[in-house]
Amino acid sequence: PRCCHPRPVDFALVEGVKQFAASIQSASDTDLRKLTSQLRERIAGGATLYAEDIATASFALTYEAVRRALGMSFYDVQLLAGIVLSTGAIAEMQTGEGKTIVAALPAVLHALSGEGVHLATVNSYLAERDFRQLQPVFELLGLSVGLVRDQAAPDQKRAAYDCDITYATGYQLGFDYLFDQITLQRRNNLQLGQPYRDRLRNRVSQGRQTMQ
């Protein structure tokens, strides 16, 4: 995939993000969505997520969206943590250092690929809290966001997984993945002629059967 070759963490990128964010403060909400859409088009056209201009623009758009929707600004260390996460590395942060909004930075960048982003938390309370807090940020940029609630109906889960960004607990992501693997295995192990017999008996299932 185009997103599997991260570049080294660039400390200078922090200043570039802040300068870009300052330049779009006067832009309208519609303009922010247009800029995000243009980045998505570039990625679809073959550009890499880790190109410096794309990463800078994506982070700056998230920076400005957080400022407008939440009235908060990123500290340099938070931007640096976002850069680290976006390259596939691990960033360790202490309680209260803003992990929730930091996660928005790599989430938006990787959502540009159109392949979907999963944000995992340790429990359902944090999943819902983070989802509700950042939902207006993502939607301001024209990105869809969903929440996989525990014990939700299959159709509700599928709708959440179909979003650009999906919040869920780590264990729920794992359970749904295992469910999908079992479903796919059963489909692959059907007896010869079984799909045809099911159609004759009007047993054809509608829609996709997997969650993710």
Buried (B, 14 or more C-beta within 10 A) or exposed (E): EBBEEBBEBBEEBBEBBBEBBEEBEEEEBEEBBEBBEEBBEBBEEEBBBBBEEBBBBBBBBBBBBBBBBBEBEBEEBBBBBBBBBBBEEEBEEEEEBBBBBBBBBBBBBBBBBEEBBBBBBEEBEBBBBBBEBBBBBBBBBBBBBBBBBEEBEBEBBBBBBEBBBBBBBEEBBEBBBEBBEEBEEEEEEEEEEEEEEEEEEEEEEEEEBBBB
